[in-house]
Amino acid sequence: MPRGRRSNAGDAQEILQSMMRDGRISSADIGRYREIRQLEQRLQSLRGGGGARRGRPPGGGVQRAAGGRRRRRTANITAQQLASRKLQGRYLGLIRQIPASQRSRYAKIAKDRGREAAIKEMQSAVNK
């Protein structure tokens, strides 16, 4: 057996008990790790994988671009969604310039009359 490698369950128990005696790990920590492992196995079985795969991280089927980076899936958005996102960006950029005590006033305007009206009000307040 190579030096530094332990392979049987008894050794693992001994290591855990030693760590607990030293105060490096608690029994609650061990319980959480077991619970996490059980949840991961349950998720894997629900996804249809049958059991936990060893040696590869979840999502191993992701294609990688040159240089080992992950490729991002490009989402096709409509012109209406793009316009809404731009408007929301303008709203957020302005609301951050407004003092926290006054933000609720502009949030109410956005809710009642729309983001466009709130943006106009905030622009006039910021430019003063």
Buried (B, 14 or more C-beta within 10 A) or exposed (E): EEEEEEEEEEEEEEEBEEBBEEEEBEEEEEEEEEEEEEEEBEEBEEEEEEEEEEEEEEEEEEEEEEEEEEEEEEEEEEEEEEEEEEBEEBBEEBBEEBEEEEEEBBBEBBEEEEBEEBBBBBEEBEEE
